[in-house]
């Protein structure tokens, strides 16, 4: 199903003149289970992608409603300085999440990369 979803997104984007660029080294936002397993991991995964997009100077298109939701929740949560500091520690590899096998997915940030919200998160219209 993922291949079909990817293909249809690219076809529609081309039809409306939207150029898509996939972020290098992105990670799954964890929408399918991270939020019910580990609250901090559920914030760190989308925060990492938002930080990668911001570092690349790119807006984020989230065609999946679940990904869009996780990114918006993360943007909201990162407004709290204490919460932001917790997420930054996870992204820097300084604090283990309760889901230890996911740690490698969130600790491979380029040095100095901090989770900040991208300029905008856009949900593709249906």
N, C-alpha and C positions, 0 to 999 in steps of 0.2 A: 504494500500500500504506500510506503514512503516514496518509492520511485515514482509512482503515479502522481502523488501529491506534488513532488518536486517538479516533475515535468509540466503539470498543469499550471503551477505557479509561474514557471519560466515562460510558458506560452502566453499566458494572460499578461504578464509584465511586458513582454515584447510587443504584444498587440496594442497596449496603451502607451508605449514609448518609455517604459520605466526600466532603467539599467540596474540590474542587481549585481551585487558583489558579495560573495560569501566571506565572512570573517575568517582569517587564518587562525587555526588552533582553537575554534570555538568549542564550547562544551554544551551538552544537553542541559536545559534549564532545570531539569528535575521535576517537572510538573506532574509526572505520573506517580511519584511516590515520595520525593524528598520532603515535602512539606508535612507529610504525615509521619515521617520517620525521624527527622531532625530539623528543627526550625532554623537553626543557624546555617546548616547546609543548604536549605531551601532558599536562603537569601544570598549565600556566597556564590552559588552556581550562576544565577542570572546576573549578579553584580559583576562577576568576572567578564561575562559577555558584554555588558554595558561599558565596562572599563576598556575592553578591547576596541569597541566601536568608537568610543570617545578618543582613544589614543590614535586611531586611524582617521579621525575627523569625519566619521560617517554616521548618518542617522540609522536607526534600526527599523527594519520592517519585520513585523512578527505576524505572519499569515495564520499561525495557529492561535486560536483563542486562549488555550491554556498557557502557551509561552507568553502571550501578551499580558495575561493576568499576572503571571509570576514576575515579569519585569516591572509592571506598574506597582505591585505590592512591594517589590524590592526598592524601587525609587522612593516610595513613600517611607519605608522603614529607614532608609539611609539618611533621611532628613534629621534623624535623632543622632547627635554626635556620639553618644555611648554605643548605640547599635552599630553605627558606622565603624567605630573602633573595633568592636567584636568581629565584624565581617572582615575588616582589614587584617586582623590577626590570623584569621582562618586562611585568607588568600595568601598571606605571607608564609603560611606553613607553621605558624607559631602556636596554634591551638588545634587540637584534634577534634574533629567532629565525632559525634556518636557513631556515625557510619564510617568506620575507619577505612574500608576498602574504597571509598569515594575520595579519600584525601588526595590521592595523586591527581585526580581530575581537577581539583581546585587549587593545588599548590604549585602548578606549573606556570604561574604568571611570570611575565618578563619582570626583571628587577625594577622596583620603584613604581610598578603599576598599582594604582589604588582604585577601589571601586567608586566611581562617580557616576552620576546619571548621565546618559547620553543626552544630546541636545533635545531629542524627542524620540519617543517610541511610537511607531505608527502601526496600527492594525490594518491589514488589507481588508477592504470592504468585500462583502460576499456578493 
